[in-house]
Amino acid sequence: MAEISVLMCVYNGEKFLSYSIDSILGQSFSDFEFILVNDGSTDRSPDILSEYAQKDSRIILINNPENMGIAASVTKGLLYCT
C-alpha cells in the first residue's frame, strides 16, 4: 500500500496534461499511488493517460464513458484511493 494517494481528474486537458503528470511523477517522494480519472475526454487525453499508465505502475487509470463532471469524477476517484 502506498503512503499517499494523488488524485487528478482530467477533461480535455491534452495541452498541459503531460506537463502536469510529469510534475507529479518527478517528485522526490515516490511512495504514492496516482489515480487518474479521465472524465470522458474527447481530445487526445485518453491516449496520453494510457501511455503514462503503461509506463508507471503507480498509476491507476479510470475512464468515465462520458463526461460526469468534476464532483462525480472526484468521488469516483476517491473510491480507488488507499
N, C-alpha and C positions, 0 to 999 in steps of 0.2 A: 504494500500500500504506500502510495506517495505521501510525503509530508504535507503538501498543499495541493489544492486544485486551482487551476486558472481556467476561467470560462470566458469564451469570446463568441458572440453571435454575429453572423455576417449576412448582409443582404446587399447584393450587387456592389461589393466592395473591391472589385478587382484592381482598381487603380492603386490602392495603398495596402492591399492585403498581404503581399509578400513582405513588405517592409514591416508591417505590424507583427506578423508571425515570426519573422527573423528576430525582431526585438525581444519577444518573449523567449524564444529558444536560445538566444545568445546571452541570457543572464548567467552570472557566475554561480548562482544557486541552481542546481539541476534536479533536485529531488521533488519533482512536481508532475502532475498529470495535466494535460492540456486538452480541455474539452472544447471542440469547435462545433458550433451549430450553424449549418447552412440553412438559412430561413427562406428556402425556395428561390434562390438567386437565379436570374435569367441571363447573366453575363458569364464571364469565364471563371467566376469564383468557385463553382463546384470542381472544376478541373484543377485549379490551383490548390484547393484544400485536399483533394485526393492525392496529389503529388506529395504534399507535405506528410500526409498520414502514412503513406507508403514508406517514407524515408525515416520517420521518427516514431519509435514505439510508445513514446509518452503521449502521443496524440490519439484522442478518441473522437472520431468524426460522426456527427449525427446530421442526417439530411432530412429536412422537412419537405414533403412532397409539394407543398405550396406555401406561400408567404403567410405566416401566422401572426407576425408582429413581434416586437421585442419582448413584451411581457410573457407571452406564451413560450417563446423560444428560450428565454432565461429560465423559466420554470421547468421546461423540458430538460435543459442542460443541467440544472441542479440535481435532477434525478440520477445523473451519471457521476456526480462528484462524490469521491470517497473521503 
